[in-house]
Amino acid sequence: MKKLFLLLCFFSFVVATAQAQMASPERKRYFRPKKDEECALVQNVTKNTDEDSEKDATVTRVAYRPYAELLTALDAMREMNRWADSTYQRRLKSLPPGGELKVTMYRRGAQNADPSLLSLSAKDKDGKEVFTQTLTAGTGRFWNRDQYKSERAIPFVKVETPQPVTLIITDSKLKQSFEYIISAQ
């Protein structure tokens, strides 16, 4: 009787493990983090490339713009548009002190490109959580063939000392995590 019980427990464990592996496949990781082609301040830890987009349409990208870059762009727009001083001051106050993250997701189907499926969590090198956020709801717009694209600009927190920050983006529908290293300034 004990042997039958142990055998049933073993088989249920094997089945549960197989279902868990099929439900949420782990993303492949680079041996060393790879610099992003579009943003020099971001390194991709999980394999998240255009080839994945062709295969299973699950690409999530992050770009980081530090405060200094945002300020330079604002000054250039001020010169180009000849804003009144009040307009410039209002826009200057709205700049996030830690910079800005731009999260772009490519998914198959407009309902799958809903940014509210993503939650972001950033930790410093000591493992202390410095930022956490769930994105607002929305839909993607048609991008190419059967893919939809959704973008969000998110204010980032200012890190006390310049250090790399690990950003983990978790997709609740895919049950996958995308990991990045951001060189916060």
C-alpha positions as CSV (number, residue, x, y, z in Angstrom):
1,M,0.0,0.0,0.0
2,K,2.8,2.4,0.9
3,K,4.6,1.6,-2.4
4,L,1.4,2.4,-4.3
5,F,1.0,5.6,-2.5
6,L,4.6,6.6,-3.1
7,L,4.3,5.7,-6.7
8,L,1.2,7.9,-7.1
9,C,2.9,10.8,-5.4
10,F,5.9,10.4,-7.6
11,F,3.8,10.4,-10.8
12,S,1.7,13.4,-9.7
13,F,5.0,15.3,-8.9
14,V,6.3,14.4,-12.4
15,V,3.1,15.5,-14.1
16,A,3.0,18.8,-12.1
17,T,6.6,19.6,-13.0
18,A,6.0,18.9,-16.7
19,Q,2.9,21.1,-16.7
20,A,4.8,23.9,-14.9
21,Q,7.6,23.8,-17.5
22,M,5.1,23.8,-20.4
23,A,3.1,26.7,-18.9
24,S,6.0,29.1,-18.4
25,P,9.1,28.4,-20.4
26,E,12.1,30.1,-19.0
27,R,13.7,32.7,-21.3
28,K,17.2,31.9,-22.5
29,R,19.9,34.0,-21.1
30,Y,23.1,35.4,-22.6
31,F,26.4,34.2,-21.1
32,R,27.3,37.9,-20.7
33,P,24.8,40.7,-20.9
34,K,24.5,42.1,-24.4
35,K,24.4,45.8,-25.1
36,D,21.2,47.0,-26.8
37,E,21.7,48.3,-30.3
38,E,19.2,51.1,-29.8
39,C,20.2,52.3,-26.3
40,A,23.8,52.2,-25.1
41,L,22.8,52.5,-21.4
42,V,20.8,49.2,-21.5
43,Q,22.2,45.7,-21.5
44,N,19.9,42.7,-22.2
45,V,20.4,39.7,-19.9
46,T,17.6,37.5,-21.4
47,K,17.6,36.6,-25.1
48,N,15.0,39.0,-26.5
49,T,15.7,39.6,-30.1
50,D,13.9,40.0,-33.4
51,E,14.4,36.3,-34.1
52,D,12.2,35.6,-31.1
53,S,9.7,38.1,-32.5
54,E,9.5,36.1,-35.8
55,K,9.1,32.8,-33.9
56,D,6.7,33.5,-31.0
57,A,6.1,37.3,-31.1
58,T,7.2,38.0,-27.5
59,V,9.7,40.8,-27.7
60,T,9.9,43.4,-25.0
61,R,12.5,46.2,-25.3
62,V,13.6,48.9,-22.9
63,A,15.3,52.2,-23.6
64,Y,16.6,54.6,-20.9
65,R,17.0,58.3,-21.3
66,P,18.9,60.0,-18.4
67,Y,17.8,63.4,-17.0
68,A,20.7,65.2,-18.7
69,E,19.6,63.9,-22.1
70,L,16.0,64.9,-21.4
71,L,17.1,68.4,-20.4
72,T,19.2,68.8,-23.6
73,A,16.2,67.8,-25.7
74,L,14.0,70.3,-23.8
75,D,16.5,73.1,-24.3
76,A,16.7,72.3,-28.1
77,M,12.9,72.4,-28.3
78,R,12.8,75.7,-26.5
79,E,15.1,77.3,-29.0
80,M,13.3,75.7,-32.0
81,N,9.8,76.6,-30.8
82,R,10.5,79.9,-29.1
83,W,8.5,79.0,-26.1
84,A,7.4,81.5,-23.5
85,D,9.3,81.2,-20.2
86,S,6.3,79.9,-18.4
87,T,5.9,77.0,-20.9
88,Y,9.6,76.1,-20.5
89,Q,9.3,76.2,-16.7
90,R,6.3,74.0,-16.7
91,R,8.0,71.4,-18.9
92,L,11.2,71.6,-16.9
93,K,9.2,70.8,-13.7
94,S,7.6,67.8,-15.4
95,L,11.0,66.2,-16.2
96,P,11.5,63.1,-14.1
97,P,14.7,63.5,-12.0
98,G,15.9,60.0,-12.6
99,G,15.3,60.0,-16.3
100,E,12.8,58.1,-18.4
101,L,12.2,54.4,-19.3
102,K,10.6,53.6,-22.6
103,V,9.1,50.1,-22.6
104,T,8.1,48.7,-26.0
105,M,6.4,45.4,-26.4
106,Y,5.6,43.4,-29.6
107,R,3.0,40.7,-29.4
108,R,0.7,38.7,-31.6
109,G,-2.8,40.1,-31.5
110,A,-3.9,43.5,-30.2
111,Q,-5.3,42.2,-26.9
112,N,-1.9,40.6,-26.1
113,A,-0.1,43.9,-26.5
114,D,-1.8,45.4,-23.5
115,P,0.8,47.1,-21.3
116,S,-1.2,46.4,-18.2
117,L,0.1,42.8,-18.5
118,L,3.6,44.0,-17.6
119,S,5.0,44.8,-14.2
120,L,8.4,46.4,-13.7
121,S,10.7,45.9,-10.7
122,A,14.1,47.5,-10.4
123,K,16.8,46.6,-7.9
124,D,20.2,48.1,-7.1
125,K,23.4,46.1,-6.9
126,D,22.7,45.3,-3.2
127,G,19.3,43.7,-4.1
128,K,17.3,46.6,-2.6
129,E,14.1,47.4,-4.6
130,V,14.3,51.0,-5.8
131,F,11.3,51.0,-8.3
132,T,8.2,49.0,-8.9
133,Q,5.3,49.7,-11.2
134,T,2.5,48.0,-13.2
135,L,1.8,49.8,-16.4
136,T,-1.6,51.3,-17.4
137,A,-4.0,49.5,-19.6
138,G,-4.1,50.1,-23.4
139,T,-4.0,48.2,-26.7
140,G,-1.3,47.8,-29.2
141,R,-1.3,49.3,-32.7
142,F,-0.7,47.2,-35.8
143,W,3.0,46.9,-36.5
144,N,3.7,44.3,-39.2
145,R,2.1,41.1,-40.4
146,D,0.4,39.7,-37.3
147,Q,2.3,41.8,-34.6
148,Y,1.1,44.6,-32.5
149,K,3.3,47.2,-30.9
150,S,2.7,49.0,-27.6
151,E,4.9,51.7,-26.1
152,R,4.9,53.4,-22.7
153,A,7.2,56.2,-21.3
154,I,7.7,55.8,-17.6
155,P,9.4,58.2,-15.2
156,F,12.3,56.5,-13.5
157,V,13.5,57.1,-10.0
158,K,16.8,58.9,-9.3
159,V,19.5,56.5,-8.0
160,E,21.5,58.1,-5.2
161,T,24.9,57.0,-6.5
162,P,25.5,56.1,-10.2
163,Q,25.3,52.3,-10.3
164,P,23.9,49.6,-12.5
165,V,20.2,48.8,-11.8
166,T,18.7,45.4,-12.6
167,L,15.2,45.8,-14.2
168,I,12.9,42.8,-14.4
169,I,9.8,43.0,-16.6
170,T,7.3,40.3,-15.9
171,D,4.5,39.5,-18.4
172,S,1.6,38.0,-16.5
173,K,0.0,36.5,-19.6
174,L,3.1,34.8,-20.9
175,K,4.4,34.0,-17.4
176,Q,7.9,35.1,-18.6
177,S,10.4,37.6,-17.2
178,F,12.7,39.9,-19.3
179,E,15.8,41.1,-17.5
180,Y,17.9,44.2,-18.2
181,I,20.8,46.0,-16.7
182,I,20.4,49.8,-16.8
183,S,23.4,52.1,-16.3
184,A,21.5,54.7,-14.3
185,Q,23.3,58.1,-14.1
